[in-house]
Amino acid sequence: MAEFEFQGKKVYYETCGEGEPILLLNGIMMSTRSWDPFIENFSRDNQLILVDFFDQGQSARMSAPYDHSIQIALLGALLDTLKLEKINICGISYGAEVGLGFAVRFPQKVRRLALFNGAARTPPLLADIGHAWNEAAKLEGGLAYYLAAIPVIYSDTFYEREKAWMDKRKEILVPFFANAEVKERLVRLTDSSENFNVIDKLPLLDMPVLVVSAEKDYLIPLREQETMLQGIKNAHHVILTDCGHASMYEKPLLFSSLTLGFINSPNSEFVI
């Protein structure tokens, strides 16, 4: 557990383990704590690095609108703090997009890049889903925000099979979303993605890139990953069947296996 100061604000991060460094990047409603089930697996043979973006977890709150550029700069400052010249990045959703933005801005700093349930732009449908979340944030309590934001993250299969788990999540998240400061943070995070679009910069990526899609991702459909793949010259694509947007929770073994296998393979090219 540690922190550093960037642009006069606190950034919270954690490191554990030794070996090839892996930076796991949070989805929009996540924090470093969201990765607890994966820490043992990811730190056994690697240096695992977790970080809270601004307006997340234990990092500083913002007071004005911003876009992904400040989170990208935060990652650059994190690498400087850790004295790392190169990093492996695995991000999901919001974290995948910030990770992708960092990679096109600093391709020389990224060894390998794994993108789960991400896109190279914010399509109109996703933008309006974000607008619905923000409207729900204006209402009293946390139930409206929960119902607007959480069910659509999961596949229908998982939602029904893990109904007891979902009910427990609801008990935790409704009071969390009832907090006015939490909702203000989530609105700023959501708005920060409004104009995200790096499609024309994808040819700058020269590292191996793993793109993972989910068959039942209702937020960022497969078509968005297919568009992204067209611009990346060294991309590999995996589609998770019967899985929704929160693929790390729905398919934790596959999430871990795909990421660790992709990053820890000593070779990226093979002579057959």
Protein Blocks (a to p, Z undefined) as FASTA:
>chain_A
ZZddeehiacddddededjdddddddfkbcfklmmmmmmmmmmmpccdddddehiajbcc
dfbdcdfklmmmmmmmmmmmnopabdcdddehjlmmmmmmmmmmmmmlpmbdcdehiafb
dcfklmmmmmmmmmmmmpgcjklmmmmmmmmmpcfklmmmmmmmmmmmmmmmmmmmmpmk
lmmmmmmmmmmmmmgcfklmmmmpcbdcdddddfklcklgfklmmmmmmmpmbbcdddde
hiafklmlmmmmlmmmmmmmmmmpmbfbdcZZ
